[in-house]
Amino acid sequence: MDPPALGLVLRGGYSLAQGKGGGIGVCSVARLLPLLRNTKRKLGNCDVWIRAEGDRTTYKAQLTLMD
């Protein structure tokens, strides 16, 4: 299975990673939505993969961004 284009790992703050290797680093909740809006424009989709720290299950969520 291909890695998700956009992944979120929840651990206090939020960790945002794009594809293989690269990442945007850890950001606060206040910075999360602007980063996602920017990433959505670049990737052209709203699929978000969420994994809680210590949990092996990955959940796929559909993210709807509204201005």
C-alpha positions, 0 to 999 in steps of 0.5 A, a space after each residue: 500500500 502506498 504511503 498516504 499523501 498527508 499524515 497526521 500523528 497526534 501527540 499533544 501537538 500535531 505532527 504533519 508529514 507529507 509523503 515519504 521522508 519529508 515533513 513540515 515538523 510539529 505545529 500547534 493546533 493554532 497553526 494546523 489549519 493554515 498548514 492543511 489549507 496550504 497542503 490541500 492546495 498543493 496536493 489537491 485532495 482532502 484525505 487525512 490519515 490520523 494515528 494516535 501515538 502508541 496506536 497501530 491503527 491508522 484511521 482515514 478521515 475526510 477533511 472539509 476545509 471552509 473559509 
